[in-house]
Amino acid sequence: MKRATKILLGAAVVVVAVGGAAMAMNGSRDDGEERLPAVEVTRGHIVDKALAVGTIEPRVEISVKSQFSGVIKRQFAEVGEYVQAGTALLEIQPNPTPQELVDAERRIEMRELELKNLQAEFERQRQLFEKQLISAQEYERAERTYEESRLQLQIAREQLALLREGRVSTDKGNFETVVRAPVSGYILDRMVEVGDPVVPLTSYQEGTVLMTMANMDDLIFRGTVDEIDVGRLQEGMPAEIKVGALPHARVTGRLAKIWLKARKEENSTVFPVEIEILEAMEQPADDPEAEPRPVVLRAGYSANTEIIIEQRENVLLIPERVIEFRGDTATVRVRLPDNTTEERVIQTGLSDAINIEVVSGLQEGEFVAEKPPREIE
């Protein structure tokens, strides 16, 4: 009797052991998996985008320079002011050296002496021509030489007047050492003050930058994109510009230019890009129901731009973190109605690095188990 009891107990132990092993081999119920949270398969909007970091700048910025040397005598316009082309900006007081004045006076003396000699020669040629002793061509040549010398003397006198007084009147107009706006626009910056010296712009020197001007109605975003993303970009792609100083502003644009040459920035390879600004609107923070209003953008604002590469509406989405990638195969653990899980192969599509599109393998409303945490050895 005791032996029979032992046999029955041994058989029971074997059955329990075999049953436990079978459940473990099946893998459809796992207390650890049941306790893991799950995420629902939902529909939504997904966007693949590239990030560009840069600033808001005028498309064209003009450097205002002078063709005259001297010192700043007066200023007529302030920074931030809008001026029309031709508006007086600064007056420069000529500050010639003693040598420059002496040279100018000597040039006048030389031109006067030259003109006196040519005038006598021209008078002699005129008399010979009247007596038909020289040809008309010889007479015209003498007349032309005399007129050129007279003009050179006039130029020398005007140059001396310009050096001394800063202005001169001629038969073709008034010339003065006043710097005028080359274009219509806003004055962005002024680099000189009254009394500062000015180096003129010439063919062999850049000259002193007096002011900078720009048309603030024509702004662009200039920034850089990482080399990983630049191969996916195409000119014309839409962009959303986020200005740090204007958190409530919505600024939209269009990718206008991608540089062909990269540059190094902090050990990274980046490509410069330009984004044309199409619209800049702001939602009033104190009145969310109000209509958006135009916002003023300023040169130099720091901004981040999201360039929209591709976007899809009403697609199945799950977090990318719940997917197990093995080569080209993507799998997930699907939570079944009976609280068990099964492994399923899915086909993925567009990703924004957080969520990913599910093309096939899952249905809306299904639940996908989170991956179990990995133990750090």
TAWO-V370846 format. One line per field, one symbol per residue. phi: phi as a letter, one per 30 degrees, with the letter a starting at -180 (. if undefined). psi: psi as a letter, one per 30 degrees, with the letter a starting at -180 (. if undefined). burial: b if it has 9 or more other ideal C-beta (glycine too) atoms within 8 Angstrom, else e. Layout:
phi: ???
psi: ???
burial: ???
//
This chain:
phi: .dddddddddddddddddddddddddidbbeddddddbcddbcacbbcbccccabdbddbcccdbccbclbdcbbcbcdjdcbdejddcbccdebddedddddddddddddddddddddddddddddddddhcbddddddddddddddddddddddddddddddciaacbdckccbdcdcddbdlcddabcbbejddbcddbdcbdidddbbbadddbcbccabbdddcddcdbdjddbccccddbdcdcccabdcabddcdbcbhiccbcdbbbddcabbbdeddbddddebdcdccdjedacbcdddabbchcdbbddddcccbicccbbccddedicbbdbdbccbdbciccbdcdajbcdjdccdddddddcd
psi: eeeeeeeeeeeeeeeeeeeeeeeeeegfkjeeeefkllkkjlkakkkklkkkkblklkekkkkkllgklalkelkfklkfkkllkfkkelkkjkilleeeeeeeeeeeeeeeeeeeeeeeeeeeeeeeefghflleeeeeeeeeeeeeeeeeeeeeeeeeeeeefglkklfglkklhkklkflkakjelkfllkfklkklkafgkflkjelklljffillkkalkkfeffffkkkfklkkkjkefifgkjklakjekkkfkllkjhglklkklkkkkekjlkkkffifflkklkkkkkkfkklkkjkjekkklhlkklkfffkjkjbgkklljkkleggllkkkklklbkkgfelkkjelfllkflkkklkkkkkj.
burial: eeeeeeeeeeeeeeeeeeeeeeeeeeeebeeebeebebbebeeeebbbbbbbebbbbbeebbebbbebbbbbbebebeeeeebebebbbbbbbbebeeebbeebbebbeebbebbeebbebbeebbebbeeeeeeeebbeebbebbeebbebbeebbbbbbbbbebbbeeeeeebebbbbbeeebbbbebebeeeeebebeeeeeebbbbbbbbbbeebbbbbbbbbebbeebeeebbbbbbbbebeebbbbbbbeebeeeebeeeeeebbbbbbebeebbbbbeeeeeeeeeebebebebebbbbbbbebbeebbbbebebbeeeeeebbbbbbeeeeebeebebbbbbbbeebbbbbebbeeebbbbbbeeeeee
//
